[in-house]
Amino acid sequence: MQVFGLVGNPVSHSLSPPMHEAAYEEVGLDARYVTFEPSRDELAAALRGADALGVAGLNVTAPFKQDVRSLVSMDDLAARIGAVNTVDFSGDEPTGHNTDAAGVRRAFTHHDVALDGQSAVVVGAGGAGRSAAFALGEECNHLCVANRTVARAEELADDVGRQTDATTSSCSLDDLPDALADADVLVNATSVGMGEDRSPVPSDALHPELAVLDAVYEPLETRLLQDARAAGATTIDGAWMLLYQGVEAFEVWFDDSAPVTVMNRALRARL
């Protein structure tokens, strides 16, 4: 039996186990997906132990996505983003990947939203913001990063600008209406709206030409998505991003297509 799992602290809330185990059952794999909750001081030992015990792969969630970088050999994308959320133990040494960026891109693709040549805005410059910014920076012509602390937005925009072909800019949250006026794509990569009726984006800044992805998935219908739908925009809930980062991880581990429909059904049943 192959063992896969999730490392984080806490992980009791995770929706990854039912999603991945549904995939294993669908394709007839003798595999299990379990959770591990080490402390930060125990993380290195936990990864060494997983490798020694024959664990085939791990997902990594908060607060360890950056800590893991020094413990694995990263692929190019994970190194550029500066975060690892998937570890593959099948090679000579553990390899770190970032599938969050693919989760963003594939969520838009699933909803027939073209990113090539578009203008995008990412709200938030934390871990999720970095993944979203690099995902869009590799596809779009222009990327603006908006953040409460403008210096962090500037830093992320500069990083993306140096490493992709996109032109980049940054702004404060107060300047979002101007940034969104001519934008085609918007991603909320903050936690604003999680379990609360708030949006990080003024409703009057939204317009019908936008495609809006909210990384928040609890609730699925956030205030931002409600406002975006009312404005006539295309809306994409955060469960799609969660689904496709898991799909990408499955495909990293097995080098084969994931059963997307089954994984989505299991995820949404748990939500």
MIDOSE-1310 file (N, C-alpha, C; in nm, 2 decimals, decimal comma, always signed):
residues 271
mqvf	+0,08/-0,12/+0,00/+0,00/+0,00/+0,00/+0,09/+0,13/+0,00; +0,05/+0,22/-0,09/+0,12/+0,35/-0,09/+0,06/+0,45/+0,01; +0,14/+0,52/+0,08/+0,09/+0,62/+0,17/+0,13/+0,76/+0,13; +0,03/+0,85/+0,12/+0,05/+0,99/+0,10/-0,01/+1,07/+0,21
glvg	+0,01/+1,20/+0,22/-0,04/+1,27/+0,33/-0,02/+1,42/+0,32; -0,06/+1,48/+0,43/-0,06/+1,63/+0,45/+0,02/+1,66/+0,58; +0,11/+1,75/+0,56/+0,18/+1,80/+0,68/+0,14/+1,95/+0,70; +0,11/+1,98/+0,82/+0,07/+2,12/+0,86/+0,04/+2,12/+1,01
npvs	+0,00/+2,24/+1,05/-0,03/+2,26/+1,19/-0,12/+2,38/+1,21; -0,25/+2,37/+1,22/-0,33/+2,24/+1,24/-0,37/+2,19/+1,10; -0,41/+2,06/+1,10/-0,46/+2,00/+0,98/-0,60/+1,93/+1,00; -0,65/+1,94/+1,12/-0,78/+1,87/+1,14/-0,89/+1,92/+1,05
hsls	-0,88/+2,04/+1,00/-0,98/+2,10/+0,92/-0,97/+2,07/+0,77; -0,86/+2,00/+0,74/-0,83/+1,98/+0,59/-0,93/+1,90/+0,52; -0,96/+1,94/+0,39/-1,05/+1,87/+0,30/-0,97/+1,78/+0,21; -0,84/+1,78/+0,22/-0,76/+1,70/+0,12/-0,78/+1,55/+0,14
ppmh	-0,79/+1,49/+0,26/-0,80/+1,35/+0,27/-0,92/+1,29/+0,19; -1,04/+1,34/+0,21/-1,15/+1,28/+0,13/-1,14/+1,30/-0,02; -1,08/+1,41/-0,06/-1,06/+1,44/-0,20/-0,96/+1,34/-0,26; -0,85/+1,32/-0,20/-0,75/+1,23/-0,25/-0,79/+1,08/-0,24
eaay	-0,85/+1,04/-0,13/-0,89/+0,90/-0,12/-1,00/+0,86/-0,21; -1,09/+0,96/-0,25/-1,19/+0,93/-0,35/-1,12/+0,91/-0,49; -1,01/+0,98/-0,51/-0,93/+0,96/-0,64/-0,87/+0,82/-0,64; -0,81/+0,78/-0,53/-0,74/+0,65/-0,52/-0,84/+0,54/-0,54
eevg	-0,96/+0,55/-0,48/-1,06/+0,45/-0,50/-1,11/+0,44/-0,64; -1,13/+0,55/-0,70/-1,18/+0,56/-0,84/-1,09/+0,49/-0,94; -0,96/+0,51/-0,92/-0,86/+0,45/-1,02/-0,80/+0,32/-0,97; -0,85/+0,27/-0,86/-0,81/+0,14/-0,81/-0,67/+0,13/-0,75
ldar	-0,63/+0,24/-0,69/-0,50/+0,24/-0,63/-0,51/+0,19/-0,48; -0,41/+0,11/-0,44/-0,40/+0,06/-0,30/-0,32/+0,17/-0,23; -0,39/+0,27/-0,19/-0,32/+0,39/-0,13/-0,41/+0,45/-0,02; -0,35/+0,52/+0,07/-0,42/+0,60/+0,17/-0,36/+0,74/+0,18
yvtf	-0,44/+0,83/+0,23/-0,40/+0,97/+0,25/-0,42/+1,01/+0,40; -0,32/+1,04/+0,47/-0,33/+1,06/+0,61/-0,27/+1,20/+0,64; -0,29/+1,25/+0,77/-0,25/+1,38/+0,81/-0,14/+1,37/+0,92; -0,05/+1,46/+0,91/+0,06/+1,47/+1,01/+0,07/+1,61/+1,07
epsr	+0,08/+1,63/+1,20/+0,08/+1,76/+1,26/+0,20/+1,78/+1,35; +0,32/+1,79/+1,29/+0,44/+1,82/+1,37/+0,45/+1,96/+1,41; +0,53/+1,99/+1,51/+0,56/+2,13/+1,54/+0,67/+2,18/+1,44; +0,69/+2,31/+1,44/+0,80/+2,36/+1,35/+0,93/+2,29/+1,38
dela	+0,96/+2,27/+1,51/+1,09/+2,21/+1,55/+1,10/+2,07/+1,50; +0,99/+2,00/+1,48/+0,98/+1,86/+1,45/+0,97/+1,84/+1,29; +0,96/+1,95/+1,22/+0,93/+1,93/+1,08/+1,04/+1,86/+1,00; +1,17/+1,89/+1,02/+1,28/+1,83/+0,95/+1,28/+1,68/+0,98
aalr	+1,26/+1,64/+1,11/+1,26/+1,50/+1,15/+1,14/+1,43/+1,09; +1,03/+1,50/+1,08/+0,90/+1,44/+1,02/+0,92/+1,41/+0,87; +0,99/+1,50/+0,80/+1,01/+1,47/+0,66/+1,11/+1,36/+0,64; +1,22/+1,36/+0,72/+1,32/+1,25/+0,71/+1,25/+1,11/+0,74
gada	+1,16/+1,12/+0,85/+1,09/+0,99/+0,89/+1,00/+0,95/+0,78; +0,93/+1,04/+0,72/+0,84/+1,00/+0,61/+0,91/+0,93/+0,50; +1,02/+0,99/+0,46/+1,11/+0,94/+0,35/+1,16/+0,80/+0,39; +1,21/+0,79/+0,51/+1,26/+0,66/+0,56/+1,16/+0,55/+0,57
lgva	+1,03/+0,59/+0,60/+0,93/+0,49/+0,61/+0,86/+0,46/+0,48; +0,90/+0,52/+0,37/+0,85/+0,49/+0,24/+0,72/+0,56/+0,20; +0,69/+0,68/+0,27/+0,58/+0,76/+0,23/+0,61/+0,81/+0,09; +0,51/+0,80/+0,00/+0,53/+0,83/-0,14/+0,53/+0,98/-0,17
glnv	+0,44/+1,05/-0,10/+0,43/+1,19/-0,13/+0,36/+1,26/-0,02; +0,39/+1,39/+0,00/+0,32/+1,47/+0,10/+0,27/+1,61/+0,04; +0,16/+1,65/+0,08/+0,12/+1,79/+0,06/+0,17/+1,87/+0,19; +0,19/+1,99/+0,17/+0,24/+2,08/+0,28/+0,14/+2,20/+0,29
tapf	+0,10/+2,23/+0,40/+0,01/+2,35/+0,42/+0,07/+2,43/+0,53; -0,01/+2,54/+0,57/+0,04/+2,64/+0,67/+0,07/+2,57/+0,80; +0,17/+2,61/+0,87/+0,26/+2,72/+0,84/+0,40/+2,68/+0,78; +0,40/+2,57/+0,70/+0,53/+2,51/+0,67/+0,57/+2,52/+0,52
kqdv	+0,49/+2,59/+0,44/+0,52/+2,60/+0,30/+0,66/+2,66/+0,26; +0,70/+2,75/+0,35/+0,83/+2,81/+0,33/+0,94/+2,73/+0,40; +0,91/+2,68/+0,52/+1,01/+2,60/+0,60/+1,06/+2,48/+0,52; +0,97/+2,42/+0,44/+1,01/+2,30/+0,37/+1,12/+2,33/+0,26
rslv	+1,13/+2,45/+0,22/+1,22/+2,48/+0,11/+1,36/+2,43/+0,13; +1,41/+2,44/+0,26/+1,55/+2,41/+0,29/+1,56/+2,26/+0,31; +1,45/+2,18/+0,30/+1,46/+2,04/+0,33/+1,44/+1,95/+0,21; +1,42/+2,01/+0,10/+1,39/+1,94/-0,03/+1,47/+2,01/-0,14
smdd	+1,48/+1,94/-0,25/+1,53/+2,00/-0,38/+1,40/+2,05/-0,45; +1,40/+2,18/-0,48/+1,28/+2,24/-0,54/+1,29/+2,24/-0,69; +1,17/+2,23/-0,75/+1,16/+2,25/-0,90/+1,17/+2,40/-0,92; +1,17/+2,44/-1,05/+1,19/+2,58/-1,08/+1,08/+2,67/-1,03
laar	+0,96/+2,63/-1,05/+0,84/+2,71/-1,01/+0,84/+2,73/-0,86; +0,86/+2,62/-0,79/+0,85/+2,64/-0,64/+0,96/+2,73/-0,59; +1,08/+2,72/-0,66/+1,19/+2,81/-0,62/+1,16/+2,95/-0,65; +1,10/+2,98/-0,76/+1,06/+3,12/-0,79/+0,95/+3,18/-0,70
igav	+0,85/+3,09/-0,67/+0,75/+3,14/-0,58/+0,80/+3,15/-0,44; +0,89/+3,06/-0,40/+0,94/+3,06/-0,27/+0,85/+2,99/-0,17; +0,78/+2,89/-0,22/+0,70/+2,81/-0,13/+0,68/+2,67/-0,19; +0,67/+2,57/-0,11/+0,65/+2,43/-0,15/+0,52/+2,38/-0,09
ntvd	+0,43/+2,32/-0,17/+0,31/+2,26/-0,11/+0,29/+2,11/-0,14; +0,39/+2,06/-0,22/+0,38/+1,92/-0,26/+0,52/+1,86/-0,26; +0,54/+1,75/-0,20/+0,67/+1,68/-0,19/+0,66/+1,54/-0,25; +0,75/+1,51/-0,35/+0,75/+1,38/-0,41/+0,88/+1,31/-0,37
fsgd	+0,86/+1,19/-0,31/+0,97/+1,11/-0,26/+1,02/+1,00/-0,36; +0,97/+1,00/-0,48/+1,00/+0,89/-0,57/+1,14/+0,90/-0,63; +1,21/+1,01/-0,63/+1,34/+1,02/-0,69/+1,45/+0,99/-0,59; +1,57/+1,03/-0,63/+1,69/+1,00/-0,54/+1,68/+1,09/-0,41
eptg	+1,62/+1,20/-0,42/+1,60/+1,29/-0,31/+1,46/+1,36/-0,32; +1,40/+1,39/-0,20/+1,27/+1,46/-0,20/+1,27/+1,58/-0,29; +1,17/+1,60/-0,37/+1,15/+1,71/-0,46/+1,03/+1,79/-0,43; +1,05/+1,92/-0,41/+0,94/+2,01/-0,37/+0,88/+2,08/-0,50
hntd	+0,75/+2,08/-0,50/+0,67/+2,15/-0,61/+0,57/+2,25/-0,55; +0,52/+2,34/-0,63/+0,42/+2,43/-0,59/+0,30/+2,41/-0,69; +0,19/+2,34/-0,64/+0,08/+2,32/-0,72/-0,03/+2,42/-0,70; -0,01/+2,52/-0,61/-0,11/+2,62/-0,59/-0,12/+2,71/-0,71
aagv	-0,01/+2,74/-0,78/-0,02/+2,82/-0,90/-0,10/+2,75/-1,01; -0,08/+2,62/-1,02/-0,16/+2,54/-1,12/-0,31/+2,54/-1,08; -0,33/+2,54/-0,95/-0,47/+2,55/-0,90/-0,54/+2,68/-0,95; -0,47/+2,79/-0,95/-0,52/+2,91/-1,00/-0,55/+2,91/-1,15
rraf	-0,45/+2,87/-1,22/-0,46/+2,86/-1,37/-0,57/+2,77/-1,41; -0,57/+2,65/-1,36/-0,67/+2,55/-1,40/-0,81/+2,58/-1,36; -0,83/+2,66/-1,25/-0,96/+2,70/-1,21/-1,02/+2,80/-1,32; -0,93/+2,89/-1,36/-0,98/+2,98/-1,47/-1,01/+2,90/-1,60
thhd	-0,92/+2,81/-1,64/-0,94/+2,73/-1,76/-1,06/+2,65/-1,75; -1,10/+2,59/-1,64/-1,22/+2,51/-1,62/-1,34/+2,60/-1,65; -1,33/+2,73/-1,62/-1,45/+2,82/-1,64/-1,43/+2,90/-1,78; -1,35/+2,84/-1,87/-1,33/+2,90/-2,00/-1,29/+3,05/-2,00
vald	-1,21/+3,08/-1,90/-1,15/+3,22/-1,89/-1,01/+3,21/-1,94; -0,99/+3,28/-2,05/-0,85/+3,29/-2,11/-0,77/+3,39/-2,03; -0,64/+3,35/-2,00/-0,55/+3,44/-1,93/-0,45/+3,50/-2,02; -0,42/+3,44/-2,13/-0,32/+3,49/-2,22/-0,35/+3,63/-2,27
gqsa	-0,25/+3,72/-2,24/-0,27/+3,86/-2,29/-0,36/+3,95/-2,21; -0,41/+3,90/-2,10/-0,50/+3,97/-2,02/-0,43/+4,06/-1,91; -0,51/+4,14/-1,85/-0,47/+4,23/-1,74/-0,53/+4,17/-1,61; -0,44/+4,15/-1,51/-0,49/+4,08/-1,39/-0,45/+4,17/-1,26
vvvg	-0,54/+4,15/-1,16/-0,51/+4,21/-1,03/-0,52/+4,10/-0,92; -0,42/+4,09/-0,84/-0,42/+4,00/-0,73/-0,42/+4,08/-0,60; -0,52/+4,05/-0,51/-0,53/+4,11/-0,38/-0,47/+4,02/-0,28; -0,36/+4,07/-0,22/-0,29/+4,00/-0,12/-0,15/+3,96/-0,16
agga	-0,05/+3,97/-0,07/+0,08/+3,95/-0,11/+0,15/+3,84/-0,01; +0,06/+3,76/+0,05/+0,11/+3,65/+0,13/+0,14/+3,53/+0,05; +0,14/+3,41/+0,11/+0,17/+3,29/+0,04/+0,08/+3,26/-0,07; -0,05/+3,27/-0,05/-0,15/+3,25/-0,16/-0,13/+3,35/-0,27
grsa	-0,11/+3,48/-0,23/-0,09/+3,59/-0,32/+0,03/+3,56/-0,41; +0,14/+3,51/-0,35/+0,26/+3,48/-0,43/+0,23/+3,38/-0,54; +0,16/+3,27/-0,50/+0,13/+3,16/-0,60/+0,04/+3,22/-0,71; -0,06/+3,30/-0,67/-0,16/+3,35/-0,77/-0,08/+3,45/-0,86
afal	+0,00/+3,53/-0,80/+0,08/+3,63/-0,88/+0,17/+3,57/-0,98; +0,24/+3,46/-0,95/+0,33/+3,40/-1,04/+0,24/+3,32/-1,15; +0,13/+3,26/-1,10/+0,05/+3,19/-1,20/+0,00/+3,29/-1,31; -0,05/+3,40/-1,27/-0,10/+3,50/-1,36/+0,01/+3,57/-1,44
geec	+0,12/+3,60/-1,37/+0,23/+3,66/-1,43/+0,29/+3,59/-1,55; +0,28/+3,45/-1,55/+0,33/+3,37/-1,66/+0,23/+3,37/-1,77; +0,11/+3,41/-1,75/+0,01/+3,41/-1,86/-0,04/+3,55/-1,91; -0,05/+3,64/-1,82/-0,11/+3,77/-1,85/+0,00/+3,87/-1,90
nhlc	-0,05/+3,97/-1,96/+0,04/+4,08/-2,01/+0,07/+4,18/-1,89; -0,02/+4,20/-1,81/+0,00/+4,30/-1,70/-0,06/+4,24/-1,57; +0,02/+4,26/-1,46/-0,03/+4,22/-1,33/-0,01/+4,33/-1,23; -0,11/+4,36/-1,15/-0,11/+4,45/-1,04/-0,13/+4,38/-0,91
vanr	-0,04/+4,40/-0,82/-0,06/+4,34/-0,68/-0,11/+4,45/-0,59; -0,22/+4,42/-0,52/-0,28/+4,52/-0,43/-0,27/+4,46/-0,29; -0,22/+4,53/-0,19/-0,21/+4,48/-0,06/-0,22/+4,60/+0,04; -0,26/+4,56/+0,17/-0,28/+4,66/+0,27/-0,14/+4,73/+0,30
tvar	-0,04/+4,65/+0,31/+0,10/+4,70/+0,32/+0,16/+4,71/+0,18; +0,17/+4,83/+0,13/+0,21/+4,85/-0,01/+0,35/+4,80/-0,04; +0,44/+4,81/+0,06/+0,58/+4,77/+0,04/+0,58/+4,62/+0,00; +0,49/+4,54/+0,06/+0,49/+4,39/+0,03/+0,43/+4,37/-0,11
aeel	+0,34/+4,45/-0,15/+0,29/+4,45/-0,28/+0,39/+4,48/-0,38; +0,47/+4,58/-0,36/+0,58/+4,63/-0,45/+0,68/+4,51/-0,46; +0,72/+4,45/-0,35/+0,82/+4,35/-0,35/+0,77/+4,23/-0,43; +0,65/+4,19/-0,42/+0,60/+4,08/-0,49/+0,59/+4,11/-0,64
addv	+0,53/+4,23/-0,67/+0,52/+4,27/-0,81/+0,66/+4,28/-0,88; +0,76/+4,32/-0,81/+0,90/+4,33/-0,86/+0,95/+4,19/-0,89; +0,92/+4,09/-0,79/+0,97/+3,96/-0,81/+0,91/+3,89/-0,94; +0,78/+3,91/-0,95/+0,71/+3,86/-1,07/+0,76/+3,92/-1,20
grqt	+0,78/+4,06/-1,19/+0,83/+4,13/-1,31/+0,96/+4,08/-1,36; +1,05/+4,05/-1,26/+1,19/+4,00/-1,30/+1,19/+3,86/-1,36; +1,09/+3,78/-1,32/+1,09/+3,64/-1,35/+0,99/+3,60/-1,46; +0,91/+3,69/-1,50/+0,81/+3,66/-1,61/+0,82/+3,77/-1,71
datt	+0,74/+3,75/-1,82/+0,73/+3,85/-1,92/+0,63/+3,96/-1,90; +0,55/+3,95/-1,79/+0,45/+4,04/-1,76/+0,50/+4,17/-1,71; +0,44/+4,28/-1,75/+0,47/+4,41/-1,68/+0,39/+4,41/-1,55; +0,44/+4,47/-1,45/+0,38/+4,46/-1,32/+0,37/+4,60/-1,25
sscs	+0,28/+4,61/-1,16/+0,27/+4,73/-1,08/+0,21/+4,69/-0,94; +0,20/+4,78/-0,86/+0,14/+4,76/-0,72/+0,06/+4,87/-0,68; -0,03/+4,85/-0,58/-0,11/+4,96/-0,53/-0,16/+4,92/-0,39; -0,22/+5,02/-0,32/-0,29/+4,99/-0,20/-0,43/+4,94/-0,22
lddl	-0,49/+4,90/-0,12/-0,63/+4,85/-0,13/-0,72/+4,97/-0,16; -0,68/+5,09/-0,12/-0,77/+5,21/-0,15/-0,77/+5,24/-0,30; -0,66/+5,19/-0,37/-0,65/+5,22/-0,51/-0,71/+5,11/-0,60; -0,78/+5,01/-0,54/-0,83/+4,90/-0,62/-0,93/+4,95/-0,73
pdal	-1,02/+5,04/-0,70/-1,11/+5,09/-0,81/-1,04/+5,13/-0,94; -0,93/+5,20/-0,93/-0,85/+5,24/-1,05/-0,78/+5,12/-1,11; -0,73/+5,03/-1,03/-0,66/+4,91/-1,08/-0,75/+4,82/-1,15; -0,88/+4,81/-1,11/-0,97/+4,72/-1,16/-1,05/+4,77/-1,28
adad	-1,04/+4,90/-1,31/-1,12/+4,97/-1,41/-1,10/+4,90/-1,55; -0,97/+4,86/-1,58/-0,95/+4,80/-1,71/-0,90/+4,66/-1,70; -0,92/+4,60/-1,58/-0,87/+4,46/-1,56/-0,97/+4,36/-1,61; -0,91/+4,24/-1,65/-0,99/+4,13/-1,70/-1,01/+4,02/-1,60
vlvn	-0,91/+4,01/-1,50/-0,90/+3,90/-1,41/-0,87/+3,96/-1,27; -0,94/+3,90/-1,17/-0,92/+3,94/-1,03/-0,91/+3,81/-0,94; -0,81/+3,81/-0,86/-0,80/+3,70/-0,76/-0,79/+3,76/-0,62; -0,88/+3,72/-0,53/-0,87/+3,75/-0,39/-0,78/+3,64/-0,33
atsv	-0,66/+3,68/-0,29/-0,57/+3,58/-0,22/-0,55/+3,61/-0,07; -0,65/+3,68/-0,02/-0,65/+3,71/+0,13/-0,75/+3,62/+0,20; -0,75/+3,63/+0,33/-0,85/+3,55/+0,40/-0,98/+3,63/+0,43; -0,99/+3,76/+0,38/-1,10/+3,84/+0,40/-1,22/+3,77/+0,34
gmge	-1,33/+3,76/+0,41/-1,45/+3,69/+0,37/-1,46/+3,55/+0,42; -1,36/+3,49/+0,48/-1,36/+3,36/+0,54/-1,45/+3,36/+0,67; -1,56/+3,30/+0,66/-1,65/+3,30/+0,78/-1,71/+3,43/+0,82; -1,71/+3,53/+0,72/-1,76/+3,66/+0,75/-1,82/+3,72/+0,63
drsp	-1,91/+3,82/+0,65/-1,98/+3,88/+0,53/-1,90/+4,01/+0,50; -1,78/+3,99/+0,45/-1,69/+4,11/+0,41/-1,62/+4,08/+0,28; -1,59/+4,18/+0,21/-1,51/+4,17/+0,09/-1,39/+4,26/+0,09; -1,28/+4,22/+0,03/-1,17/+4,31/+0,03/-1,18/+4,41/-0,09
vpsd	-1,28/+4,40/-0,17/-1,29/+4,48/-0,29/-1,42/+4,56/-0,29; -1,42/+4,69/-0,31/-1,54/+4,77/-0,31/-1,63/+4,72/-0,42; -1,76/+4,70/-0,39/-1,85/+4,64/-0,49/-1,86/+4,73/-0,62; -1,85/+4,86/-0,60/-1,87/+4,94/-0,72/-1,74/+4,94/-0,81
alhp	-1,64/+4,87/-0,77/-1,52/+4,86/-0,85/-1,53/+4,74/-0,95; -1,63/+4,65/-0,93/-1,65/+4,53/-1,01/-1,73/+4,56/-1,13; -1,71/+4,49/-1,24/-1,77/+4,52/-1,37/-1,79/+4,39/-1,45; -1,88/+4,39/-1,55/-1,91/+4,27/-1,62/-1,80/+4,20/-1,69
elav	-1,69/+4,28/-1,73/-1,58/+4,22/-1,80/-1,48/+4,14/-1,72; -1,50/+4,14/-1,59/-1,41/+4,07/-1,50/-1,44/+3,93/-1,48; -1,34/+3,85/-1,46/-1,35/+3,71/-1,41/-1,29/+3,71/-1,27; -1,37/+3,67/-1,17/-1,33/+3,69/-1,03/-1,31/+3,55/-0,96
ldav	-1,19/+3,52/-0,91/-1,17/+3,40/-0,84/-1,14/+3,44/-0,69; -1,22/+3,39/-0,60/-1,19/+3,41/-0,46/-1,13/+3,28/-0,40; -1,01/+3,29/-0,34/-0,95/+3,18/-0,29/-1,02/+3,12/-0,16; -1,10/+3,21/-0,10/-1,17/+3,17/+0,02/-1,28/+3,07/-0,03
yepl	-1,29/+2,95/+0,05/-1,40/+2,86/+0,01/-1,49/+2,82/+0,13; -1,48/+2,90/+0,23/-1,58/+2,88/+0,34/-1,62/+3,02/+0,39; -1,73/+3,07/+0,34/-1,84/+3,00/+0,26/-1,80/+3,00/+0,11; -1,86/+2,91/+0,04/-1,84/+2,91/-0,11/-1,88/+3,04/-0,18
etrl	-2,00/+3,09/-0,13/-2,05/+3,21/-0,19/-2,01/+3,33/-0,10; -1,89/+3,38/-0,12/-1,84/+3,49/-0,04/-1,91/+3,62/-0,08; -1,90/+3,72/+0,01/-1,95/+3,85/-0,03/-1,89/+3,91/-0,16; -1,76/+3,88/-0,18/-1,70/+3,93/-0,30/-1,77/+3,86/-0,42
lqda	-1,79/+3,73/-0,42/-1,85/+3,66/-0,53/-2,00/+3,71/-0,55; -2,07/+3,73/-0,44/-2,20/+3,78/-0,45/-2,20/+3,92/-0,52; -2,11/+4,01/-0,48/-2,10/+4,14/-0,54/-2,06/+4,13/-0,69; -1,97/+4,04/-0,72/-1,92/+4,02/-0,86/-2,03/+3,97/-0,95
raag	-2,11/+3,87/-0,90/-2,22/+3,82/-0,97/-2,32/+3,93/-1,00; -2,35/+4,01/-0,90/-2,45/+4,12/-0,92/-2,40/+4,22/-1,02; -2,27/+4,23/-1,03/-2,21/+4,33/-1,13/-2,20/+4,26/-1,27; -2,24/+4,14/-1,28/-2,23/+4,07/-1,41/-2,10/+4,00/-1,45
atti	-2,01/+3,99/-1,35/-1,88/+3,93/-1,37/-1,89/+3,78/-1,36; -1,79/+3,71/-1,42/-1,78/+3,57/-1,41/-1,72/+3,54/-1,27; -1,78/+3,44/-1,20/-1,74/+3,41/-1,06/-1,69/+3,27/-1,05; -1,58/+3,25/-0,97/-1,52/+3,12/-0,95/-1,49/+3,11/-0,80
dgaw	-1,56/+3,01/-0,74/-1,54/+2,99/-0,59/-1,41/+2,92/-0,56; -1,36/+2,94/-0,44/-1,23/+2,89/-0,39/-1,21/+2,74/-0,40; -1,32/+2,67/-0,40/-1,31/+2,52/-0,40/-1,25/+2,48/-0,53; -1,26/+2,55/-0,64/-1,20/+2,51/-0,77/-1,05/+2,52/-0,76
mlly	-1,00/+2,63/-0,69/-0,86/+2,64/-0,67/-0,80/+2,53/-0,59; -0,88/+2,50/-0,48/-0,84/+2,39/-0,39/-0,84/+2,26/-0,46; -0,94/+2,23/-0,54/-0,95/+2,11/-0,62/-0,83/+2,09/-0,71; -0,80/+2,20/-0,79/-0,70/+2,18/-0,89/-0,56/+2,18/-0,84
qgve	-0,54/+2,24/-0,72/-0,40/+2,21/-0,66/-0,39/+2,07/-0,62; -0,50/+2,01/-0,58/-0,49/+1,87/-0,54/-0,48/+1,78/-0,66; -0,55/+1,81/-0,77/-0,54/+1,74/-0,90/-0,40/+1,74/-0,95; -0,34/+1,86/-0,94/-0,20/+1,88/-0,99/-0,10/+1,79/-0,90
afev	-0,13/+1,79/-0,77/-0,04/+1,71/-0,68/-0,06/+1,56/-0,72; -0,18/+1,51/-0,74/-0,20/+1,37/-0,78/-0,12/+1,34/-0,91; -0,12/+1,43/-1,00/-0,05/+1,41/-1,13/+0,10/+1,42/-1,12; +0,15/+1,49/-1,02/+0,29/+1,49/-0,99/+0,33/+1,36/-0,94
wfdd	+0,25/+1,30/-0,84/+0,29/+1,18/-0,78/+0,27/+1,06/-0,87; +0,17/+1,06/-0,95/+0,14/+0,94/-1,03/+0,17/+0,95/-1,18; +0,21/+1,07/-1,22/+0,24/+1,09/-1,36/+0,13/+1,04/-1,45; +0,01/+1,07/-1,41/-0,11/+1,03/-1,49/-0,22/+1,13/-1,46
sapv	-0,32/+1,13/-1,54/-0,43/+1,22/-1,52/-0,52/+1,18/-1,40; -0,56/+1,28/-1,32/-0,64/+1,26/-1,21/-0,79/+1,25/-1,24; -0,87/+1,18/-1,16/-1,01/+1,17/-1,19/-1,08/+1,30/-1,13; -1,07/+1,41/-1,21/-1,12/+1,54/-1,16/-1,26/+1,54/-1,11
tvmn	-1,35/+1,48/-1,19/-1,49/+1,48/-1,15/-1,52/+1,42/-1,01; -1,45/+1,30/-0,99/-1,47/+1,23/-0,86/-1,41/+1,31/-0,75; -1,29/+1,37/-0,77/-1,23/+1,45/-0,67/-1,32/+1,58/-0,63; -1,37/+1,64/-0,73/-1,46/+1,75/-0,71/-1,59/+1,72/-0,63
ralr	-1,64/+1,60/-0,67/-1,76/+1,55/-0,60/-1,73/+1,53/-0,45; -1,62/+1,47/-0,42/-1,59/+1,44/-0,28/-1,56/+1,56/-0,21; -1,49/+1,66/-0,27/-1,46/+1,79/-0,20/-1,59/+1,86/-0,17; -1,68/+1,87/-0,27/-1,80/+1,95/-0,24/-1,90/+1,88/-0,15
arl	-1,89/+1,75/-0,15/-1,98/+1,68/-0,05/-1,93/+1,71/+0,09; -1,80/+1,72/+0,11/-1,75/+1,75/+0,24/-1,77/+1,90/+0,28; -1,76/+1,99/+0,18/-1,79/+2,13/+0,21/-1,94/+2,15/+0,24
